[in-house]
Amino acid sequence: MTASGAGRRRRTVICALPLLGFVMAGALAPVIAPYDPIANDLMASLARPSMEHLLGTDQLGRDQLSRLLYGAQASLILAAAVLAVSVTVGVVIGAAGGFLGGWPDRVALWLMDVTLTLPSLIVALAILGVRGHGSANLVLALSLTGWPPFARLARGRFVSLRRSAYFDALQVLGASRFRILFQHALPALAAPVLVYASIEIGFIVLSLAFLSFLGLGIPPPEPEWGQMLIDARPYLDSALWLALPPGLAIAAVVLASNLLAEQFATDNLPLVRLGMPRRRARMNGSTAGPYRVEELAVAFAGRKVVDGIDYRVAPGRALAIVGESGSGKTLSTLAPLGLIDATARVSGRAVLGQVDLLGGGPAIQEAVRGRRVGVVLQDARGALNPVRTVGALLDDAVRHAGVVPRGRERARSLELLKMVGLPEPESQVSAYPHTLSGGMCQRVMIALALAGEPEILIADEPTSALDVTTQAQIHALLADLRESIGMGLILISHDIAAAARIADDIAVCYAGRIVEVGPAADVVSRPDHPYTRGLLDAVPSPKAVPGTRFRTLPPAEPARRKVSACAFAPRCAHATKRCHVEEPPLQPVTPGHTSACWVRPTVARPIGYDGA
Ligand SMILES: Nc1ncnc2c1ncn2[C@@H]1O[C@H](COP(=O)(O)OP(=O)(O)OP(=O)(O)O)[C@@H](O)[C@H]1O
């Protein structure tokens, strides 16, 4: 531990000591209290502190130390009960709202807002005034307004997890939605709940003392700190020892609870382990084979955004799907895995080995994700759970994939980190994602995707957030891994030149269709479709004369396609009448190379791209 870490730990312990003393006093009162706290001894009335009565006695001769200890017990039990009710009610309401969204969330928010506007002590006074004294009524009175902060914490946590990139990433690894929320959101909620609960302890103890002081708390003769202060009031001049101990005890607990909460909030709380779903049996029919996607269509609210896409990746081969933003690259690859918006209507076939991912439904898709198909997402940093170390994330993924015996997870995690070229993997396993560079995060993301020893790795623009040097390194890593492991690679990219360096085949996607597909070398050196040419023209060349202007495509009207027309026609310099009324099918250019264009203008190799 670092010196500052040790210092923080020491401060936390110092802040926690009074609370620990309070808990110990309350728990051990029956054992350590020297006298019965309610036994009167009028002969010893108002005795000064002495060896016999360390804190003196009150007007009825009751031992003050014993009453203080039993008072701690009463406060402790009530504080624990109020916290238990407030945390349970708050977390259930907040989690339900955050998890379900929609009207349950609106109702939960409304309840929280209304309750938060109520002044807690006035509500408590009203309840106790109507229902009378008693521990149960005290718990009800204080927890009725105590739950909303916990509900807000829970709701915030569930909503943010549901929307986070690492929620997507966990789904990618094969965890079910429901399990992720409960295994990842609830444990992660423990830290903020603990922080808030430690503030609440002080507030509850103070409220109890205040209510007892008003005669609405624990009824006499039971010992309670507020009650002790009332008893001491007439003797403030003559017997200060009566008021001081309960007053100081209340002040110490309140102060300590606030300081501890502050310490927790600024310090790293002991980070909570977030579990991953347990190993599941490998699926039947898992013999490695080509991955075939046929006639894939995706529609949102009746609008087709992917329309009849086919592609195929054999083991050990790499296919790059390239195109502009919004052309449908991501949907074409993630839809078969069930990783797109639930409102989408997906049709077609996606067959891996003998398993039909679309025909099999969510259970099959979940079983395949993270095991037979690995996915590397664009934003690696966002996709890595920030409160888990690299080692813990990998161990979970390895355990989830079930590829090594229990207890061997860490060894496998280290192997994976070495495989993806992370420098000093032994020390990086204890690093948190935010301490790593973008390139290192992407390597960790790739290691996670490889944990299940997938047959197919889908890399969705894995380098878009990285500098060019790191981009080249990650691309080289993917190419190496594909060869050394013999898995199929699907690379999604905007950059046709970079894709050509890695992939065996390139599929060019435009407005939800593949407009040209073929061996990478053919597609970039003999592009047939004007859109492919446009993409290649946009690639800068190191040999270009300074000042050379790139040829660019006219601005897009993305994905707005007439059913019977070439979607690219409005941007195409070669478009004829036919292009505007009839959609071209994919036709052979050379063996294995097809293109969907009526005109097929024979233009020499495009300016700019030199294949370097
Ligand atoms: N949840 C959704 N609801 C409606 N339309 C969507 C939804 N998700 C994607 N789309 C639309 O589908 C089309 C294809 O999206 P997709 O994410 O596959 O594109 P992409 O080529 O991967 O783009 P990018 O490179 O920007 O990621 C886009 O026009 C997009 O607006």
The ligand as a Tripos MOL2 file, in Angstrom:
@<TRIPOS>MOLECULE
LIG
   31    33     1     0     0
SMALL
NO_CHARGES

@<TRIPOS>ATOM
      1 N1        -32.2720    1.5890  -32.3100 N.pl3     1 LIG1
      2 C1        -32.4080    2.0890  -33.5390 C.ar      1 LIG1
      3 N2        -33.5640    2.6550  -33.9250 N.ar      1 LIG1
      4 C2        -33.7120    3.1620  -35.1750 C.ar      1 LIG1
      5 N3        -32.7370    3.1450  -36.1060 N.ar      1 LIG1
      6 C3        -31.5630    2.6020  -35.7830 C.ar      1 LIG1
      7 C4        -31.3250    2.0330  -34.4860 C.ar      1 LIG1
      8 N4        -30.0520    1.5460  -34.4630 N.ar      1 LIG1
      9 C5        -29.5270    1.7970  -35.6790 C.ar      1 LIG1
     10 N5        -30.4300    2.4280  -36.4690 N.ar      1 LIG1
     11 C6        -30.2110    2.8710  -37.8430 C.3       1 LIG1
     12 O1        -29.7240    1.8020  -38.6080 O.3       1 LIG1
     13 C7        -28.7920    2.2580  -39.5500 C.3       1 LIG1
     14 C8        -27.5640    1.3900  -39.5120 C.3       1 LIG1
     15 O2        -26.9560    1.4970  -38.2100 O.3       1 LIG1
     16 P1        -25.5680    0.8200  -37.8710 P.3       1 LIG1
     17 O3        -25.2730    1.1370  -36.4630 O.co2     1 LIG1
     18 O4        -25.5650   -0.5780  -38.2780 O.co2     1 LIG1
     19 O5        -24.6010    1.6430  -38.8180 O.3       1 LIG1
     20 P2        -23.0330    1.5460  -38.9480 P.3       1 LIG1
     21 O6        -22.7440    1.4090  -40.3950 O.co2     1 LIG1
     22 O7        -22.4810    0.5260  -38.0420 O.co2     1 LIG1
     23 O8        -22.6360    3.0000  -38.4580 O.3       1 LIG1
     24 P3        -21.4190    3.4500  -37.5220 P.3       1 LIG1
     25 O9        -20.2120    3.2650  -38.3430 O.co2     1 LIG1
     26 O10       -21.7330    4.8950  -37.2560 O.co2     1 LIG1
     27 O11       -21.4710    2.6050  -36.3000 O.co2     1 LIG1
     28 C9        -28.5100    3.7080  -39.2510 C.3       1 LIG1
     29 O12       -29.1880    4.4870  -40.2090 O.3       1 LIG1
     30 C10       -29.0830    3.9090  -37.9010 C.3       1 LIG1
     31 O13       -29.6020    5.1980  -37.7720 O.3       1 LIG1
@<TRIPOS>BOND
     1     1     2 1
     2     2     3 ar
     3     2     7 ar
     4     3     4 ar
     5     4     5 ar
     6     5     6 ar
     7     6     7 ar
     8     6    10 ar
     9     7     8 ar
    10     8     9 ar
    11     9    10 ar
    12    10    11 1
    13    11    12 1
    14    11    30 1
    15    12    13 1
    16    13    14 1
    17    13    28 1
    18    14    15 1
    19    15    16 1
    20    16    17 2
    21    16    18 1
    22    16    19 1
    23    19    20 1
    24    20    21 2
    25    20    22 1
    26    20    23 1
    27    23    24 1
    28    24    25 2
    29    24    26 1
    30    24    27 1
    31    28    29 1
    32    28    30 1
    33    30    31 1
@<TRIPOS>SUBSTRUCTURE
     1 LIG1         1 GROUP 0 **** ****
